[in-house]
Every structure is written in structure tokens, then in C-alpha cells.
Amino acid sequence: MSGLSGPTAEVLPLTKSSLVDALRRSHRSARDQAVHLRPPRSKTELYALMLYYTLIESVKSVVVLVENDCQAGVTAIIRSALDAFVDITNLSKHETYNRHLIAADAANWKKWMEAASVPGNEFLLGLRTDPDFALNRKEIRKRFEEAAEQQAKKLDVEERFECAGLKREYKSLYGLLSAEAHNNISALTNRHMVSEGEQITVNLHTGKGCYGLASLLTLAEMLLFASEIMHVKWGFGEGLARDIRDIVEPIRIAAVQADSKAIVDD
């Protein structure tokens, strides 16, 4: 996925409105073409389709937030979309990758069920008092053991990215998106503080994020690449994603040529 660095060139400025418009149009195209994906015939296809639908809806959520000047939450959604994109990529490359997703789900639920078994945790009271708690805990343990027998495990974030061939994205992009999702001080400063000389003003929002409007381009790229993967692997060919490429590619080219300052909040 492209970044927003490189030599400044005479190109039309990338604007907030142009990026949001590209996302809106890409979302509409992806949504309309998704009906042409074939019904899932395996766990791999099922999980890929659900992750793809999540990615499509993430784009819609970001458009709504940005259009209403709500910066908080945008980067967290984009990071979640990146997680979905990584898993879609892995599912398309590795037939048995679905076992790692099952193992991760079972490992998480096993941990929560064990914690809920100990009285005093009010946040897990609903789990512990469920009439089927004992049965559900037994089922989760069974799934966990079956995953272990298949030598499947919960992969950590870096392992998932490396498996997908996206090690560079993990070392740079994922960290940037996580900084804002975790409310790091630098992210809070960008989001809420304006400094003019010695005068500091704290605002409800400045309209900025730690990764800025570049994150909107990144999201558009993820939707493009995921759509091509889905339609090639589990649909009727890359052609069904051509409209999305026609929308996103001009912005990608402009971004490669332009300095990040070319993205302006209009």
C-alpha cells in the first residue's frame, strides 16, 4: 500500500472531500458487486466473505464519521479494517489458515470462560449466570483441544502480517494506526491541541489524527485490493472490481507524486 511521501509534483491537491467521495463511491461499487460472489463452500470461503463484508461496512462507517467531523474512532475502524484485510489475504493464500482463526477464537473464549468461573467479576456475570454456561464452556474447551490437535494456534499480530507477506505494513502502518486507537499522547495532542507560539488551546477536536487524511487513502486501497482478491478467488474475476480501481487508482497515482501537504482539509 502506498504512502504519501515523495517528490512534490504539479498535481491537483488531494482534498478531504475528494478522498471521502472516493471512499463513498468505492463502498457503493463494492457493495453492489458483492452479490456476485459465490456462496461459501468451506470455512475458508465463509470467513473470507464475512471479513470482506466487515471491510465494506468499515468504509461506510468512516465516511459517516468524517463527513460529520468526528475524528475519534476513524483510525480505530481503519486499524480493524486492516486486520480484516490481513486475514482475507491469508485466507486467499493458505487453505488451512482458517484453523488459526478458529484457534484464536477458542483461545479467547476459553480465557473468558475461565475468568467467568471465578465469582466476583461483575463484567462477566452475564456469562457465568447463563443457563448454558457449563455446556458452552465444555464446547469451547473441545474446540480449543481440536485446534491444538490440528497444530493450529492463535497467531499474534506480527505473525499474521508476516504470513500475509505484509511485514512492512506491520512495522509501519499498523503501529501508526494503533497509536491513535490506543490514545497515545502524540495522538491526543494532534486530535485536541493547537499551539500558536506560547499559546496552547485544547479543543474538542482539531479535525486531525496522528496519521491524518492519509488513512482515508489507505482504507480505499485496502477495499480495492480486498475486492480484487475476493472476485478473483471466489467470484467471477477481477473485472468486477474494475470500477473500484478506476476510482482509487488516480488518487493513488497523485499521492505517490505529491507531498503529504497536498492533502488539504477543504
Secondary structure, 3 states (H helix, E strand, C coil): CCCCCCCCCCCCCEEHHHHHHHHHHHHHHHHHHHHHCCCCCCHHHHHHHHHHHHHHHHHHHHHHHHHCCCCCCHHHHHHHHHHHHHHHHHHHHCCCHHHHHHHHHHHHHHHHHHHHCCCCCHHHHHHHCCCCHHHHHHHHHHHHHHHHHCCCCCCCHHHHHHHCCCHHHHHHHHHHHHHHHCCCHHHHHHHHEEEECCEEEECCCCCCCCCCCHHHHHHHHHHHHHHHHHHHHHCCCHHHHHHHHHHHHHHHHHHHHCCHHHEECC
